[in-house]
């Protein structure tokens, strides 16, 4: 079976690098499914969940904002956040979500409100990836 090389990097590290059968990405216009021999494409991704299929098993990762470059045999993701579901501490993420929701109830500057909203989006992506395995 043909495969794609999926590489996911953040400013801190290479988070994932492996050959996979297919990838589903959270694109700006909705989910984007990528199989081997996909037409070349470069697009933006939004915070959400990446699903990679390898050996009939799904691997889930939470990602933040970023970009993806797709070729016939390669998917290269650059994101400000990427975490494999197995490495997500659900209790810590849930607590961060609760704190962010409480902060939204406060009177915040536009900048602080945007930061808190971004935190909510990132925690939602992490919780979705973590809970997907159940």
VOPAGU-2260 file (C-alpha; in pm, 1 decimal, decimal comma):
REM VOPAGU-2260
SITE   aa  ch    i         X         Y         Z
SITE  UNK   A    0       0,0       0,0       0,0
SITE  UNK   A    1     123,3     349,5     -84,6
SITE  UNK   A    2     207,2     578,8     206,0
SITE  UNK   A    3     266,8     942,8     284,7
SITE  UNK   A    4     541,5    1082,9     502,9
SITE  UNK   A    5     367,9    1289,1     771,7
SITE  UNK   A    6     585,2    1539,0     953,5
SITE  UNK   A    7     450,8    1776,3    1217,6
SITE  UNK   A    8     675,9    2043,4    1364,0
SITE  UNK   A    9     635,2    2323,6    1615,1
SITE  UNK   A   10     883,0    2595,8    1708,7
SITE  UNK   A   11     998,3    2369,7    1993,7
SITE  UNK   A   12    1035,0    2027,6    1830,4
SITE  UNK   A   13     948,0    1775,9    1562,2
SITE  UNK   A   14     636,4    1624,7    1719,2
SITE  UNK   A   15     560,2    1351,2    1466,4
SITE  UNK   A   16     740,9    1192,2    1173,7
SITE  UNK   A   17     623,5     863,6    1023,6
SITE  UNK   A   18     485,1     699,7     711,9
SITE  UNK   A   19     104,9     684,8     720,7
SITE  UNK   A   20    -172,7     564,3     490,9
SITE  UNK   A   21    -386,1     879,5     514,4
SITE  UNK   A   22    -418,5    1204,7     707,4
SITE  UNK   A   23    -719,0    1415,4     803,5
SITE  UNK   A   24    -644,4    1780,5     881,5
SITE  UNK   A   25    -853,3    2068,4    1022,8
SITE  UNK   A   26    -843,7    2315,1     733,1
SITE  UNK   A   27    -988,4    2664,0     726,0
SITE  UNK   A   28   -1272,2    2541,2     503,5
SITE  UNK   A   29   -1335,1    2217,5     695,3
SITE  UNK   A   30   -1168,2    1879,2     723,1
SITE  UNK   A   31    -918,9    1790,0     454,9
SITE  UNK   A   32    -848,5    1423,7     377,6
SITE  UNK   A   33    -513,2    1343,2     222,3
SITE  UNK   A   34    -419,2    1015,9      55,5
SITE  UNK   A   35    -102,0     925,0    -134,3
SITE  UNK   A   36     -78,2    1091,0    -476,6
SITE  UNK   A   37    -272,9    1398,4    -357,7
SITE  UNK   A   38    -236,7    1704,3    -576,5
SITE  UNK   A   39      13,8    1958,0    -444,7
SITE  UNK   A   40    -146,8    2201,7    -203,6
SITE  UNK   A   41     -48,2    2455,1      56,9
SITE  UNK   A   42    -312,6    2582,7     296,0
SITE  UNK   A   43    -376,6    2706,0     645,5
SITE  UNK   A   44    -489,6    2480,3     929,2
SITE  UNK   A   45    -695,9    2582,0    1228,5
SITE  UNK   A   46    -684,2    2449,0    1583,8
SITE  UNK   A   47    -831,6    2102,2    1591,5
SITE  UNK   A   48    -746,2    1739,1    1550,3
SITE  UNK   A   49    -521,0    1560,4    1304,3
SITE  UNK   A   50    -597,7    1195,7    1244,6
SITE  UNK   A   51    -330,2     979,3    1085,7
SITE  UNK   A   52    -403,1     620,5     983,1
SITE  UNK   A   53    -116,7     373,7    1007,0
SITE  UNK   A   54    -152,4      -2,2     986,3
SITE  UNK   A   55    -529,9      25,8    1014,6
SITE  UNK   A   56    -498,5     215,7    1345,8
SITE  UNK   A   57    -578,4     584,1    1395,1
SITE  UNK   A   58    -331,6     818,1    1564,5
SITE  UNK   A   59    -480,7    1138,9    1704,6
SITE  UNK   A   60    -297,7    1467,8    1757,0
SITE  UNK   A   61    -417,1    1808,1    1873,5
SITE  UNK   A   62    -284,3    2099,8    1668,1
SITE  UNK   A   63    -302,1    2475,7    1683,1
SITE  UNK   A   64    -291,4    2725,6    1400,3
SITE  UNK   A   65     -45,1    2671,4    1122,0
SITE  UNK   A   66      16,7    2569,2     766,3
SITE  UNK   A   67      32,9    2243,8     575,4
SITE  UNK   A   68     221,3    2164,9     256,7
SITE  UNK   A   69      95,9    1857,5      71,0
SITE  UNK   A   70     270,0    1676,4    -212,3
SITE  UNK   A   71     203,4    1338,5    -371,3
SITE  UNK   A   72     403,8    1159,6    -101,2
SITE  UNK   A   73     451,2    1408,4     181,7
SITE  UNK   A   74     240,3    1604,8     432,1
SITE  UNK   A   75     438,9    1867,8     618,8
SITE  UNK   A   76     259,9    2052,4     901,2
SITE  UNK   A   77     400,0    2360,4    1074,3
SITE  UNK   A   78     195,0    2457,6    1378,3
SITE  UNK   A   79     224,0    2665,1    1692,9
SITE  UNK   A   80     106,9    2361,5    1893,7
SITE  UNK   A   81     101,8    1988,0    1830,2
SITE  UNK   A   82      55,2    1714,5    2089,5
SITE  UNK   A   83      -7,8    1343,5    2044,4
SITE  UNK   A   84    -323,2    1237,5    2228,5
SITE  UNK   A   85    -124,4     993,8    2442,9
SITE  UNK   A   86      83,1    1286,3    2575,9
SITE  UNK   A   87    -210,5    1507,8    2674,4
SITE  UNK   A   88    -277,3    1544,0    3048,2
SITE  UNK   A   89    -655,4    1561,9    3040,8
SITE  UNK   A   90    -689,6    1692,4    3398,5
SITE  UNK   A   91    -447,1    1981,7    3335,4
SITE  UNK   A   92    -614,4    2073,0    3008,3
SITE  UNK   A   93    -960,2    2060,4    3167,8
SITE  UNK   A   94    -838,7    2289,2    3448,0
SITE  UNK   A   95    -691,7    2534,3    3193,4
SITE  UNK   A   96   -1025,4    2533,3    3010,2
SITE  UNK   A   97   -1215,6    2608,3    3332,9
SITE  UNK   A   98    -978,4    2895,1    3420,4
SITE  UNK   A   99   -1015,3    3042,5    3071,0
SITE  UNK   A  100   -1394,4    3022,6    3086,5
SITE  UNK   A  101   -1389,4    3198,0    3425,6
SITE  UNK   A  102   -1164,3    3471,7    3285,8
SITE  UNK   A  103   -1409,0    3537,2    3001,7
SITE  UNK   A  104   -1667,3    3635,0    3261,9
SITE  UNK   A  105   -1434,4    3915,7    3377,1
SITE  UNK   A  106   -1404,0    4254,3    3212,3
SITE  UNK   A  107   -1105,3    4205,2    2981,0
SITE  UNK   A  108    -925,5    4418,6    2729,4
SITE  UNK   A  109    -969,1    4313,9    2366,8
SITE  UNK   A  110    -616,9    4169,3    2368,3
SITE  UNK   A  111    -674,0    3967,1    2687,2
SITE  UNK   A  112   -1009,6    3843,5    2558,3
SITE  UNK   A  113    -840,6    3725,4    2237,1
SITE  UNK   A  114    -572,3    3540,3    2436,9
SITE  UNK   A  115    -833,0    3373,2    2656,9
SITE  UNK   A  116   -1040,5    3276,3    2352,2
SITE  UNK   A  117    -730,1    3126,0    2191,0
SITE  UNK   A  118    -669,7    2924,7    2507,7
SITE  UNK   A  119   -1024,8    2790,9    2489,8
SITE  UNK   A  120    -980,2    2684,6    2128,0
SITE  UNK   A  121    -649,5    2510,1    2204,4
SITE  UNK   A  122    -788,1    2328,1    2508,4
SITE  UNK   A  123   -1090,9    2217,2    2306,2
SITE  UNK   A  124    -859,1    2072,4    2039,8
SITE  UNK   A  125    -656,2    1886,3    2302,5
SITE  UNK   A  126    -963,3    1747,0    2478,4
SITE  UNK   A  127   -1113,1    1632,5    2147,4
SITE  UNK   A  128    -793,3    1447,0    2053,0
SITE  UNK   A  129    -755,9    1293,0    2398,9
SITE  UNK   A  130   -1118,6    1182,9    2428,7
SITE  UNK   A  131   -1132,5    1049,7    2072,9
SITE  UNK   A  132    -946,3     736,6    2178,3
SITE  UNK   A  133   -1221,7     632,2    2420,1
